Amino acid sequence: MARVAWLLLSALTLAACSEPPAKERHQAEGALAAARAADAAIYAPQELADAEAALQRYDEAVAQRDYRLALDRAIEARDRAFDAARLAGDRKADTRSQAERLLAELEALASAASARLAGTGRGARVTGAAADRLRAAEQDASSAMQEARTLIDRQAYHDAIQRLAPIVERLQLDLPRAGPPAIRRGGR
């Protein structure tokens, strides 16, 4: 009886492995499509490449008629693609947050630069070469903020960061160089 059960199980196993595991390959392809849609090519390129390579190894196993190995590779490709999609989503959200933080920081710095140029707020009015540098940085900041908002709306977060970061750095340097805050004496 045990031998009959074993023979039956062996026959079912052989029958199950006599054709390529198409269902699992379709699942892997679907998971890869989802990963690509989640921008894994941008935010998780290595993980996406690993999933694609696993699917390629599936095709190689099918060509060699090793359907058990093909099944393993299809499942591996599916799982790696799901991981790539998840990771891409996490990284994309982090990158968006970074771009939005830089935009907010630049807005604050540009406002501080405007106040220094106008002589309002905590600092004395800036004149001369320091004022020229600050005006140029303020103009660049205004342009960069407009471009960054457009890039963020298009979900081009890396591009927004690249546009904002140098202007933020420049204003962080130029504001302190514009001189210390004015010291008010007496009734003035």
C-alpha positions as CSV (number, residue, x, y, z in Angstrom):
1,M,0.0,0.0,0.0
2,A,2.8,2.4,0.9
3,R,4.6,1.5,-2.3
4,V,1.5,2.3,-4.3
5,A,1.1,5.6,-2.6
6,W,4.8,6.4,-3.3
7,L,4.4,5.4,-7.0
8,L,1.3,7.6,-7.3
9,L,3.1,10.5,-5.7
10,S,6.1,10.0,-7.9
11,A,3.8,9.9,-11.0
12,L,2.1,13.1,-10.0
13,T,5.4,14.8,-9.4
14,L,6.7,13.8,-12.8
15,A,3.5,14.9,-14.4
16,A,3.6,18.2,-12.7
17,C,7.2,18.7,-13.9
18,S,6.6,17.6,-17.5
19,E,5.6,21.1,-18.7
20,P,7.1,24.5,-18.0
21,P,5.5,26.3,-15.0
22,A,3.7,28.9,-17.2
23,K,1.5,30.2,-14.4
24,E,4.5,31.1,-12.2
25,R,6.2,32.7,-15.2
26,H,3.1,34.9,-15.8
27,Q,3.1,35.8,-12.1
28,A,6.8,36.8,-12.3
29,E,6.1,38.9,-15.4
30,G,3.2,40.6,-13.7
31,A,5.4,41.3,-10.6
32,L,8.1,42.8,-12.9
33,A,5.5,45.0,-14.7
34,A,4.4,46.2,-11.2
35,A,8.0,46.9,-10.2
36,R,8.6,48.9,-13.4
37,A,5.4,50.9,-12.8
38,A,6.6,51.7,-9.3
39,D,9.7,53.2,-10.9
40,A,12.0,50.4,-9.7
41,A,14.3,51.2,-12.7
42,I,15.0,54.6,-11.0
43,Y,14.7,53.8,-7.3
44,A,15.6,50.1,-7.1
45,P,17.6,49.4,-10.2
46,Q,19.7,46.5,-8.8
47,E,16.8,44.7,-7.3
48,L,14.9,45.1,-10.6
49,A,17.9,43.7,-12.5
50,D,18.1,40.8,-10.1
51,A,14.4,39.9,-10.8
52,E,14.9,40.2,-14.5
53,A,18.0,38.0,-14.3
54,A,16.0,35.4,-12.4
55,L,13.4,35.4,-15.1
56,Q,16.1,34.9,-17.7
57,R,17.4,32.0,-15.7
58,Y,13.8,30.6,-15.8
59,D,14.0,30.7,-19.6
60,E,17.3,29.0,-19.6
61,A,16.0,26.2,-17.4
62,V,13.0,25.8,-19.6
63,A,15.2,25.5,-22.6
64,Q,17.1,22.7,-20.8
65,R,13.8,21.1,-19.9
66,D,14.6,21.4,-16.2
67,Y,11.1,22.4,-15.1
68,R,11.8,22.1,-11.4
69,L,14.6,24.6,-11.7
70,A,12.4,26.8,-13.9
71,L,9.7,26.8,-11.2
72,D,12.3,27.9,-8.6
73,R,13.6,30.6,-10.9
74,A,10.0,31.9,-11.7
75,I,9.2,32.1,-8.0
76,E,12.6,33.8,-7.3
77,A,11.9,36.3,-10.1
78,R,8.4,37.0,-8.8
79,D,9.6,37.5,-5.2
80,R,12.5,39.7,-6.2
81,A,10.2,41.8,-8.4
82,F,7.8,42.3,-5.4
83,D,10.8,43.3,-3.3
84,A,12.0,45.8,-6.0
85,A,8.5,47.3,-6.2
86,R,8.3,47.7,-2.4
87,L,11.8,49.1,-2.1
88,A,11.2,51.5,-5.0
89,G,8.1,52.8,-3.3
90,D,10.0,53.4,0.0
91,R,12.9,55.1,-1.8
92,K,10.6,57.2,-3.9
93,A,8.8,58.4,-0.8
94,D,12.1,59.2,0.9
95,T,13.3,61.1,-2.2
96,R,10.1,63.1,-2.4
97,S,10.4,64.0,1.3
98,Q,14.0,65.1,0.7
99,A,13.0,67.3,-2.3
100,E,10.1,68.9,-0.3
101,R,12.4,69.6,2.7
102,L,14.9,71.3,0.4
103,L,12.2,73.3,-1.2
104,A,10.9,74.5,2.2
105,E,14.5,75.3,3.3
106,L,15.1,77.3,0.2
107,E,11.9,79.2,0.7
108,A,13.0,80.1,4.2
109,L,16.5,81.1,3.1
110,A,15.1,83.2,0.2
111,S,12.8,85.0,2.6
112,A,15.7,85.7,4.9
113,A,17.7,87.0,2.0
114,S,14.8,89.3,1.0
115,A,14.6,90.6,4.5
116,R,18.3,91.3,4.7
117,L,18.2,93.1,1.3
118,A,15.3,95.2,2.5
119,G,16.9,95.9,5.9
120,T,13.9,94.4,7.7
121,G,13.9,91.6,10.2
122,R,16.9,90.7,12.3
123,G,19.7,91.8,10.0
124,A,21.0,95.1,8.8
125,R,20.4,96.1,5.3
126,V,23.1,94.6,3.1
127,T,25.0,96.8,0.6
128,G,27.8,96.6,-1.9
129,A,29.2,93.3,-3.2
130,A,27.5,91.3,-0.4
131,A,24.1,92.7,-1.6
132,D,24.9,91.9,-5.2
133,R,25.8,88.3,-4.3
134,L,22.6,88.0,-2.2
135,R,20.4,89.5,-4.9
136,A,21.9,87.0,-7.5
137,A,21.3,84.1,-5.1
138,E,17.8,85.3,-4.4
139,Q,17.0,85.4,-8.1
140,D,18.5,82.0,-8.6
141,A,16.5,80.7,-5.6
142,S,13.2,82.1,-7.1
143,S,13.9,80.3,-10.4
144,A,15.0,77.1,-8.7
145,M,11.9,77.0,-6.6
146,Q,9.6,77.3,-9.6
147,E,11.5,74.6,-11.5
148,A,11.6,72.4,-8.5
149,R,7.8,72.7,-8.0
150,T,7.3,71.6,-11.6
151,L,9.7,68.7,-11.2
152,I,8.0,67.6,-8.0
153,D,4.6,67.7,-9.7
154,R,6.1,65.5,-12.4
155,Q,7.5,63.2,-9.7
156,A,11.1,63.9,-10.9
157,Y,12.3,64.1,-7.3
158,H,16.0,63.4,-8.1
159,D,16.0,66.3,-10.6
160,A,14.3,68.6,-8.1
161,I,17.0,67.8,-5.5
162,Q,19.8,68.4,-8.0
163,R,18.2,71.8,-8.8
164,L,17.6,72.9,-5.2
165,A,20.7,71.6,-3.4
166,P,23.3,73.9,-4.8
167,I,21.1,77.0,-4.4
168,V,20.4,76.1,-0.8
169,E,24.2,75.7,-0.2
170,R,24.9,79.0,-1.8
171,L,22.3,80.9,0.3
172,Q,23.5,79.1,3.4
173,L,27.0,80.5,2.7
174,D,26.0,84.0,1.4
175,L,23.6,84.9,4.2
176,P,26.2,84.8,7.0
177,R,28.7,86.5,4.7
178,A,26.3,89.4,4.3
179,G,27.3,90.6,7.7
180,P,26.1,90.3,11.2
181,P,22.7,91.5,12.3
182,A,22.4,95.1,13.1
183,I,22.8,96.1,16.7
184,R,20.3,98.8,17.7
185,R,21.4,101.3,20.3
186,G,19.4,103.8,22.2
187,G,15.9,104.6,21.0
188,R,16.5,103.7,17.4
